Amino acid sequence: MIWISQGLGQNDKENVGEALIGPTYGSFYNYSDKNKVNIEVNIWGFVKNPGKYLIPKGSSVQDLISYSGGPILESNLEDIRLFRPKNDSIGISEDKIINLNYNDLLWAEKVGTNKFVNPTLEPGDILIFPGGPRYFFRDNISLIASLTSVLVSVAILIVTITKK
């Protein structure tokens, strides 16, 4: 990994896609293209590699999700939020929140015409993956087996006592 304390561009030996760890929390990932205009965007929440990304202008939400390693198991894929802050230099006069569904991004050909199915990212955009712990039956098998064992033991005890 490369550490840059003065900001991006101070070191000509930067590797594309490598995390640049600085004095702040989180990581900075460089997927820039030296022959194109690049923008800074953020992805936070339940993804494999949250942080700030330097990516080529014209990249889509799906591109950023791919750069970040994709959603993790605990993420809520039906409620992804794209926060687009006010930016007069590119013609955005107010803050916007665009709600996205990951399934729509994956299966766009099966979805109706929605202009925000896979929007192009703008400078300063923040993609948020909400989520939380998920319940799986296999996580509680030992608890269920223990309770079943106790109930069977109590039933056998009651049957034994009532026979005498």
C-alpha positions as CSV (number, residue, x, y, z in Angstrom):
1,M,0.0,0.0,0.0
2,I,1.0,3.6,-0.6
3,W,0.7,6.3,2.0
4,I,0.4,9.9,0.8
5,S,0.1,12.6,3.5
6,Q,-0.1,15.6,1.1
7,G,-2.9,14.2,-1.1
8,L,-3.2,12.5,-4.4
9,G,-0.7,13.2,-7.1
10,Q,2.4,13.6,-4.9
11,N,3.7,10.2,-6.0
12,D,4.1,9.1,-9.6
13,K,4.3,5.4,-8.6
14,E,0.6,5.1,-7.6
15,N,-1.0,1.8,-8.6
16,V,-4.5,1.8,-10.0
17,G,-7.0,0.2,-7.7
18,E,-4.7,0.3,-4.7
19,A,-5.8,1.8,-1.4
20,L,-4.1,5.0,-0.4
21,I,-4.1,5.2,3.4
22,G,-3.8,8.7,4.8
23,P,-4.3,10.4,8.1
24,T,-8.1,10.0,8.0
25,Y,-10.3,7.0,8.6
26,G,-11.2,4.8,5.7
27,S,-9.4,4.3,2.5
28,F,-8.9,6.1,-0.7
29,Y,-8.9,4.0,-3.9
30,N,-7.4,5.2,-7.1
31,Y,-9.1,3.8,-10.3
32,S,-8.3,6.9,-12.3
33,D,-7.4,7.0,-15.9
34,K,-4.5,9.4,-16.8
35,N,-6.0,10.1,-20.2
36,K,-9.5,11.1,-18.9
37,V,-11.1,13.6,-16.5
38,N,-11.4,11.9,-13.1
39,I,-13.9,12.6,-10.3
40,E,-14.0,11.8,-6.6
41,V,-17.0,9.8,-5.3
42,N,-17.7,7.9,-2.0
43,I,-19.3,4.6,-1.3
44,W,-20.2,3.8,2.4
45,G,-22.0,1.2,4.3
46,F,-22.2,-2.6,3.8
47,V,-19.8,-3.1,0.9
48,K,-16.5,-5.0,0.9
49,N,-14.2,-1.9,0.6
50,P,-16.0,1.4,1.6
51,G,-14.2,4.6,1.1
52,K,-13.4,7.4,-1.3
53,Y,-12.7,6.5,-4.9
54,L,-11.0,8.4,-7.7
55,I,-12.7,7.1,-10.9
56,P,-13.0,8.3,-14.6
57,K,-15.9,10.7,-15.3
58,G,-18.8,8.9,-16.9
59,S,-18.5,5.8,-14.6
60,S,-21.8,4.3,-13.6
61,V,-23.2,3.2,-10.2
62,Q,-22.5,-0.4,-11.2
63,D,-18.9,0.5,-11.9
64,L,-18.4,1.9,-8.5
65,I,-20.1,-1.1,-6.9
66,S,-17.7,-3.3,-8.8
67,Y,-14.6,-1.2,-7.8
68,S,-15.7,-1.5,-4.1
69,G,-15.8,-5.3,-4.2
70,G,-19.6,-5.5,-4.1
71,P,-22.1,-5.7,-1.3
72,I,-21.6,-7.9,1.7
73,L,-24.1,-10.4,3.0
74,E,-25.6,-8.0,5.5
75,S,-26.5,-5.3,3.0
76,N,-30.0,-4.3,2.1
77,L,-30.0,-4.5,-1.7
78,E,-33.4,-3.0,-2.2
79,D,-32.7,0.3,-0.6
80,I,-29.4,1.7,-2.0
81,R,-29.2,5.5,-1.8
82,L,-27.3,7.8,-4.1
83,F,-26.8,11.2,-2.5
84,R,-26.0,13.8,-5.0
85,P,-25.0,17.1,-3.2
86,K,-25.7,20.5,-4.6
87,N,-23.0,21.4,-7.2
88,D,-23.6,24.5,-9.3
89,S,-20.6,23.9,-11.5
90,I,-22.3,20.9,-13.1
91,G,-25.8,22.2,-13.0
92,I,-27.2,20.6,-9.8
93,S,-29.0,23.3,-7.9
94,E,-30.3,21.2,-5.0
95,D,-29.3,18.1,-3.0
96,K,-30.9,14.9,-4.4
97,I,-31.3,11.4,-3.0
98,I,-31.9,8.8,-5.6
99,N,-33.2,5.4,-4.3
100,L,-31.9,2.4,-6.2
101,N,-32.6,-1.3,-6.2
102,Y,-29.5,-3.5,-6.8
103,N,-31.7,-6.1,-8.6
104,D,-32.7,-3.4,-11.1
105,L,-29.0,-2.6,-11.7
106,L,-28.2,-6.3,-12.3
107,W,-31.3,-7.1,-14.4
108,A,-31.8,-3.8,-16.3
109,E,-33.1,-5.5,-19.4
110,K,-36.0,-7.0,-17.5
111,V,-37.0,-3.7,-15.8
112,G,-39.2,-1.0,-17.3
113,T,-37.8,2.3,-18.5
114,N,-36.5,4.0,-15.4
115,K,-34.0,6.8,-16.0
116,F,-32.2,6.1,-12.7
117,V,-31.7,2.3,-13.2
118,N,-27.9,2.8,-13.5
119,P,-27.1,6.5,-13.3
120,T,-23.8,8.1,-14.3
121,L,-21.9,9.4,-11.3
122,E,-21.1,13.0,-10.8
123,P,-18.3,14.6,-8.7
124,G,-19.0,14.4,-5.0
125,D,-21.7,11.7,-5.2
126,I,-22.1,9.4,-2.2
127,L,-23.4,5.9,-2.6
128,I,-24.8,4.4,0.6
129,F,-25.5,0.7,1.2
130,P,-27.7,0.3,4.3
131,G,-27.9,-3.0,6.1
132,G,-27.8,-4.9,9.3
133,P,-27.4,-8.3,10.8
134,R,-29.4,-11.0,9.0
135,Y,-31.1,-13.9,10.7
136,F,-30.2,-17.4,9.4
137,F,-31.8,-20.6,10.7
138,R,-28.4,-22.3,10.8
139,D,-27.1,-19.7,13.3
140,N,-29.5,-21.0,15.9
141,I,-29.4,-24.7,15.3
142,S,-27.4,-25.3,18.6
143,L,-30.0,-23.3,20.6
144,I,-32.9,-25.2,19.0
145,A,-31.2,-28.5,19.6
146,S,-30.5,-27.6,23.3
147,L,-34.1,-26.5,23.9
148,T,-35.5,-29.7,22.2
149,S,-33.2,-31.8,24.3
150,V,-34.4,-30.1,27.5
151,L,-38.1,-30.5,26.5
152,V,-37.6,-34.2,25.7
153,S,-35.9,-34.8,29.0
154,V,-38.7,-33.0,30.9
155,A,-41.3,-35.0,29.0
156,I,-39.5,-38.3,29.9
157,L,-39.2,-37.2,33.5
158,I,-42.9,-36.4,33.7
159,V,-43.9,-39.8,32.0
160,T,-41.6,-41.6,34.4
161,I,-43.0,-39.9,37.5
162,T,-46.7,-40.4,36.5
163,K,-46.1,-44.2,35.9
164,K,-45.1,-44.7,39.5
